[in-house]
Amino acid sequence: MQFSPRLEQGFIPEAGMPRGRHVPELLRGPRRELVAGHVGRGGFLGLVLLQIHDFSLLRRVFRPEVAEALAESLAGEVDQVARERLSGFPVCFVETLEPSRVLVVLGGQAAVPEELERTAAALRLEARSRLREASVRLTGQDPEIRCGAAQVLAQGVAGLDVALIAALAEASRQAGHAGGKTVAPALREFREILELGRVRAVYQPIVNLRSGSVFAWEALARGPAGTTLASPAMLFDVAEEAGAIFALEKVCREAAIRGFAPREQGAKLFCNVHPRTLLDPAFTPGETRRLLDKYGMEPREVVLEITERHSVKDFNLFHRTLAHYRDAGYGVAVDDVGTGYSGLVSIAEIQPDFMKIDMSLVRGIDTNPVKRALLETLLTFADKVGCRMVAEGIETEAELACLIRLGVHFGQGYFLGRPADAPSQPGEACRLAITRGASQAADGSKCSLPINDLAERPHQVPLAATVGEVKQFFDGNEDIHAVAVVEAGRPEGLIMSHHLDRLLSSQYGLALFLRRDVSRIMDCSPLAVEWDTPVEVAAQAAMARDRDKLYDPILVTCRGRLSGMVSVQKILDTLACVQVEMAKGANPLTGLPGNVAIEREIARRAESARPTSFIYADLDNFKVFNDVYGFQDGDKAILMTARILGEALAAHGGPDDFVGHVGGDDFVLLCQADSVDPVCEAVVRAFAAASPALYSAEDRERGYIEGQGRDGREGRFDLLTISIGVIDCAFAVPVTMDELGLRAAAVKKYAKSRPGNSFVRDRRAPLGLVEEEARPARA
């Protein structure tokens, strides 16, 4: 692409140029020479005009500054699209004629009107797609962009000015006409794609952030590679304007199901659905069911993902249609939570099974406390309504680790896996990152959370700045007391405001330092730690500094580049809060939730009437083992048991399952009823394989140890085994902790009466059933 020098420097002509200003007046200097030379050589020249429809009405309805902000966004987006997409034209530059009207001047080697028309359609579609976010934010509605295109029919350089004026008049006429919102070339291409079924599906994994396994894949539509409509945004924009959203989604859905058929057992497929598609009379459960039957799939394996980018005006009809799908077994997800039309209102109306958090909330969440607070609120909301959360757009390990610690159920993004032609598993690096994040989350009660969770955006100055500039910065920001000195993104030093004031207030201080560069007065060796350094480690390093640096902030880096700054006061406050939380709820040995947290989790499930299986695990002969081998080995046995329970639940349970440590050798797990058998069987197998290593070779060979039982009598005792009792809780009616405790004690007693590693399940009716349901169950 050949841009003029001013455009290469990011120049966009000032908005507000009068409507009467002619094109020749704008093409002066290097641009004039460029166009004249091109035309003189017999080159083809065309104009594409893009404008916001009814801009004057926007100014009246939404205030002039809102309309002008939208116009500036249009100019910027068109300029960016021209730079990125039109590099094949020997001549290409952008002019803003006036607010809301942007002109693109294109020059090629030969006169191909169809090419100009196709380029104009593509420009309009991409500019509209990019402008949508700004338009929804400013006006609450999609932008209407119209365009016109005309060839400059110049007979040599002499008639160039007249030809330019005529071409602009023709482009303006087209853009002002209703036909200016049509995309004829793209529409022809779109119809060909539909008729020939040239839509393809790619699959991006949705990963369980507890186990690291793939929970589902999202099917993403793509147009034919190398065409204008390869981008899904442009493909669906054309479909929407052509009134063919349903037809396109039908083709996309079949492509997605066809490519997903050779899947892993139990995996789900997320399919995007436009809300208006659900309101289309032709969109019936039977149509999708026939597709599933054709490729050997079941409705329970499919989740309909409804985007929030589009409004739903008829909620009654929408709910009736959605109810049909739920009754048939399909799951429902709401996409782009955090953006769009209705926000939490639409979530409350739809009551989805999954909420997909928009990448704008996920990006940089590891360094943004406001985003973390917002996501925690959404997680609480999701838990209360029985919904699971998927975080989209995860691109860094730091973001992933932060989301795991917050308790987000599932993740999706380039760091976990890029869209591919066939469903594939995440790489080893991704699985290791999830393991590390889960480990940090498990140790969170011990304050092993990374320092980055406390980091705030750093205030910084370049190494070339002068002392006077830093002084001026501090004077203008009285609440800021420290700035980092950076070079190429890396921290080189730290300047504290009180140190600077003391230096400049000394005799000759101003004369000596004010015009010198900051390297003369900065601390050249500030404390800097990587983002994943545990808080307690960073606190220890901070407290080990010289006394005059003791309360200087800590710089946080990511691969050596400055990413944040943390005050010592914030670290101390966090450590204090963690100690309080540990005292309230966490077991100090395993770090697992303790009695308070267990009771809170049971109460939360009871409040939401969520059926839950209560698993009580206890070690047999633990007292004797602890007496014979000592407390240190006893702790090893308990830690091993905690690890086995956690791994079994992560591998075979659901994302909302819970493991807690009552105390001693007693543990509690809460999970869904259909997960009980695989979880308990995995625990029994793993414990039977791992527990012999706790004993000496002699005791393993004998199969028993000698010691004193709980009754004080000496005797021989079998090696450690685990006994598991299971109780089902319906929670349809209130259940007291006493009722639960009595039932658990009885089942646990029966489990312990059986020899070896074992688990038993209470055959009585689940606790918390209504009387009418409980009576036949007892019979």
Secondary structure, 3 states (H helix, E strand, C coil): CCCCHHHHCCCCCCCCCCCCCCHHHHCCCHHHHHHHHHHHCCCEEEEEEEEECCHHHHHHHHCHHHHHHHHHHHHHHHHHHHHHHCCCCCEEEEEEEECCEEEEEEEECCCCHHHHHHHHHHHHHHHHHHHHHHHHHHHCCCCCEEEEEEECCCCCHHHHHHHHHHHHHHHHHHHHCHHHHCCHHHHHHHHHHHHHCCCEEEEEEEEECCCCCEEEEEEEEECCCCCHHHCHHHHHHHHHHCCCHHHHHHHHHHHHHHHHCCCCCCCEEEEEECHHHHCCCCCCHHHHHHHHHHCCCCHHHEEEEEECCCCCCCHHHHHHHHHHHHHHCCEEEEEEECCCCCCHHHHHHHCCCEEEECHHHHCCHHHCHHHHHHHHHHHHHHHHCCCEEEECCCCCHHHHHHHHHHCCCEECCCCCCCCECCCCCCCHHHHHHHHHHHHHHHCHHHCCCEHHHHCECCCEEECCCEHHHHHHHHHHCCCCCEEEEEECCEEEEEEEHHHHHHHHCCCCHHHHHCCCEHHHCCECCCCEEECCCEHHHHHHHHHCCCHHHCCCCEEEEECCEEEEEECHHHHHHHHHHHHHHHHHCECCCCCCECHHHHHHHHHHHHHCCCCEEEEEEEEECHHHHHHHHCHHHHHHHHHHHHHHHHHHHHHHCCCCCEEEEEECCEEEEEECHHHHHHHHHHHHHHHHHHHHHHCCHHHHHHCEEEEECCCCCEEEEECCEEEEEEEEECCCCCCCHHHHHHHHHHHHHHHHHCCCCEEEECCCCCECCCHHHHHHHHC
